[in-house]
Each structure stands twice: as C-alpha cells, then as structure tokens.
Amino acid sequence: MKLNTQAIGLAVAAGAAIAWAICSIFIALAPRPAMVLTGAIFHIQAASVTWSLTWAGFFIGLCAWAVTAGLFAALCASLYNRFARG
C-alpha cells in the first residue's frame, strides 16, 4: 500500500495546528495548571517560570509547529513508501 505523502503531511500539519491552539487556550485560561502540567511532562520544576503568550507568539508557534510536523510526517510517509516497496 502506497501512502499519499502530501495528504499525510497536510493532515498532520492541521492536527499540530489544532493541538497548538488548544494548548494555547489552556495556557491563556489556566496558566498555573498549564505550568504544572508542563513541568510534569518534561520532568522539571517549572513553578518559577512564567508564560509569555502574545498573539505574535501564538501565530509564529502555530506556523512553526504546523510546518515542521507536516514536513516530518511527509518525510516519514515518503520513507515508508520507499521501504514498503521491497
């Protein structure tokens, strides 16, 4: 079975953008619990760190994560297609 690299790349890019937006909303509405969760995820004590969420930062992060994730997914799909041939 051959994967459609463009479709997978776009789907993952859209998924990453949605995840980024949800995460940003969580940070905007509940910054303290978001920091506790971030600390738990990365195994760090993040209590003294503060969030700096701006509209510019939101859109830059949204684009960066979406493009990076989409390209990575397309690369993985392309490699899969190459390896699955044999």
N, C-alpha and C positions, 0 to 999 in steps of 0.2 A: 504494500500500500504506500503510495507516494503522498507526502504531506504538502499542502499548499502553504509555502513559506510566507507569502505575503499576507494571507488571511490569518495565519497564526500570529505573525508579528503584529498585525493591527489589533487582533483580539487581546493579546497580552498588553499592548500599549494602552488600550482602552481600560482594561482591568486595572493596570497600575495607576492610571489617572483617577479612576473611581476610588481606589484604595487610598490614594494621596488625599483626595478631597474629604473622604470620611475621617481619616486621621487628623487632618487639619481642623475639621469641625469639632472633633473631640478635644483637641488642644485648645481651641478658642472657647469652648463651653466649659471645660473642666481641666484647666491647666495642671492643677496639683495631682489629681488622679492619673492624668496622662504622663506626668513626670515619674510617678511611682511605677506605672506600667513599663515605661521606657527603661527605667533602672532595672526592673526585674528581667526584661527581655535581654538586656546587654550585660547583666550581672555586675552592675556598678551602683554606687551610691550617688544618685543624681539629685538629691534633695537640695543642694546648694545652687544648682543650675536653674536658670530662668529661660522661659521661651521668649523668642522674639519673632512673632508671627505678623508679617506685613502682607499687603496684597501683592507687592512685587515679589517677595519671597515665596508666596503661595504659587504664583504663576510660573516663576522660574523653576521651582521644585517640581511642579506638575509637569512641565515640559521636559525637564531633565530626566525624571523618572520614567515618564511615558516613552520617550525616545530610546533611552538606554534599555529598558525592559523589552520594548518591541524589537530592537535590533538584536538583542541577545536571543530572544525567542526565535526570530527568523534564522539566526545563525544555527541554533540548535536544530531547528526543523530541516535546514539545508544539510547539516551533518548527518542527521537521521536518514534523510533520503539517500545520501551517498553510502552510508554504512548498510542500509537495508537492501541495496542492490545486490550485494554479494552473497 
